[in-house]
Amino acid sequence: EVQLQASGGGLVHTGGSLTLSCATSGFDFADAVIGWFRRAPGKDLEGVSCISIIDGITHYAASVKGRFTISADAAKKMVYLQMNGLKPEDTAVYYCAVELDEVGCPSINWYGTMYSSGWGQGTLVTVSS
């Protein structure tokens, strides 16, 4: 059974940092593409970042590029999202998800927030001004 669990959210001030973690199990981590998504209050779900585990290719939404860094630990089957320079507009529930049926980061499913293989419960990030 595919399982993902996001953690690490919290309350920070503008300019602060947080690291989100995504624990995974139930699938071949080496073949996976893992994505981070977020849903801000009153807004649609959006893709934040993704990583293709097999080749290490990463991608970032324009709104977070240069501030966020995605990484993976294959031995632990963990994916991380280091978030620096946080802004109030980064306030959202953050989710990690896995795509096993498409190749590549980013992919059509990433842009469409349609990762099909599994989603974790979200973790809330609140950035105060």
C-alpha positions in Angstrom: 0.0 0.0 0.0 1.4 3.4 -1.0 1.7 5.7 1.9 3.0 9.2 2.3 3.1 11.4 5.4 4.0 15.0 5.4 5.3 16.7 8.6 7.2 19.7 9.8 4.7 22.5 9.3 4.3 25.2 11.9 4.1 28.9 12.5 7.0 31.2 11.5 7.5 34.9 10.9 8.2 36.4 7.6 11.7 35.6 6.5 11.8 32.5 8.6 12.6 28.9 7.5 11.0 25.5 7.8 11.9 22.1 6.5 9.0 19.8 5.6 9.5 16.0 5.5 7.7 13.4 3.5 7.9 9.8 4.8 7.1 7.2 2.1 6.5 3.5 1.9 4.8 0.9 -0.2 6.4 1.6 -3.6 9.8 1.5 -5.4 11.3 4.8 -4.2 14.0 4.7 -6.9 11.4 4.8 -9.7 9.2 7.5 -8.2 8.6 11.1 -8.9 7.7 12.9 -5.7 6.0 16.3 -5.6 5.1 18.9 -3.1 1.8 20.7 -3.5 0.0 23.3 -1.5 -3.4 24.7 -1.0 -3.7 28.2 0.4 -6.9 29.4 2.0 -9.5 30.0 -0.6 -7.2 29.0 -3.5 -6.7 26.1 -5.7 -4.1 23.4 -5.2 -0.8 24.3 -6.8 2.4 22.5 -7.5 5.4 23.7 -5.5 8.2 21.4 -6.4 9.0 18.0 -7.7 11.9 15.6 -7.8 12.6 12.6 -10.0 14.4 10.2 -7.8 16.1 8.1 -10.5 18.0 11.1 -12.0 17.7 13.8 -9.4 16.0 16.2 -11.7 14.1 18.9 -9.8 11.6 21.6 -10.6 10.2 24.6 -8.8 7.2 26.8 -9.2 8.3 30.4 -10.1 6.8 31.6 -6.8 9.3 29.6 -4.7 12.3 29.2 -7.0 15.4 30.4 -5.2 13.8 30.1 -1.8 12.8 26.4 -1.6 14.9 23.4 -2.1 13.7 19.8 -2.6 15.9 16.9 -1.8 15.6 13.1 -1.2 17.2 10.5 0.9 16.8 7.2 -0.9 18.1 5.1 2.1 15.4 6.6 4.3 12.8 6.9 1.5 12.3 10.5 2.6 11.8 13.7 0.6 12.4 17.1 2.1 11.4 20.6 1.3 13.6 23.2 2.7 11.8 26.5 2.8 13.7 29.7 3.3 12.7 33.3 3.1 9.1 32.5 3.9 6.4 35.0 3.0 2.8 35.3 4.2 1.7 34.1 0.7 3.4 30.8 1.4 0.8 30.1 4.1 -1.0 26.9 3.0 -1.5 23.3 3.7 1.4 21.4 2.1 1.1 17.9 0.7 3.5 15.4 -0.7 2.4 13.0 -3.4 3.9 10.4 -5.6 3.6 9.7 -9.3 4.6 6.2 -10.5 2.8 6.2 -13.9 4.5 9.2 -15.5 8.1 9.8 -16.2 9.7 13.2 -15.5 9.6 16.2 -13.3 7.8 18.3 -14.1 5.1 16.4 -15.9 1.6 17.1 -17.1 0.3 15.5 -13.9 2.5 17.8 -11.8 1.2 21.0 -13.6 -2.3 19.7 -13.2 -1.8 18.7 -9.6 -3.0 15.3 -10.7 -0.4 12.9 -9.2 -2.2 9.6 -9.4 -0.3 7.1 -7.2 -0.8 8.5 -3.7 -1.1 11.5 -1.5 -0.2 12.1 2.1 -2.1 14.1 4.6 -1.1 17.7 4.6 0.9 19.8 7.0 0.0 23.4 7.8 2.5 26.2 7.2 1.5 29.6 8.6 3.7 32.6 7.9 2.9 35.6 9.9 3.7 39.1 8.7 
